[in-house]
């Protein structure tokens, strides 16, 4: 369900972000709970790709109007990001379980930080709308 009040996609975006992060948090919890289950395949919830695709339908891409602006991509190819760090930590186990507790804890911390950011963004947007309505 897309929330689009007053022609504003921010609430719907934050809502989708929170839902995806909640699903990711649940998957991480399941992975950690099954750390000792032979043959367990770790769950992954990569919802950011779908969220970006959905957002691309509604908005225009960011434009750099000044040479000092950063690109929307963010990171250069030679920098080590979280995904690459998580891949370095992964290991294969003899019992067929694909859960790596170190990678899961990194993902859990990142998910918690993103959830806080999404919650703050949603709260700020609601505060702005409340201020506009009150005048």
C-alpha positions, 0 to 999 in steps of 0.5 A: 500500500503506497502512502501518498498524501498531498502528492508527497512520496516521502511517507510512502518511501519511509513506510516501504523502507521500514517494512523492508528493514523489518523483514531484513531484521527478521531474516537476520534473527532467523539466521542467528537462531539457526546458527547450529542447524546443519544444512540451514541456508542463510536468508537474505533480504536485499530490498534496496534494489527494489526500493530504488526501482520503485523510487525511479518510477516516481521521481527524477534522478538527481542532477549535479548542477555544480562540479563540486556536487557528489554523484548519487552513486556515492562510492568509488569502485576501489573503496571497500564497502560493507558488502565487500567486508561481509564477503571477506568474513564469510566462510564455508562450513562442513555441516552445510550451514551458510550462517556466518555469525560475524556477517550477521552481526554486521548486517544486524547493526547496519539494519538497526542504524538504517531503521533508526534513520528511516524512523527519524525521516518519517517522524521529521516529515510528519512534524513538517506536515503537522506544522504546515497544517497548523499554520 
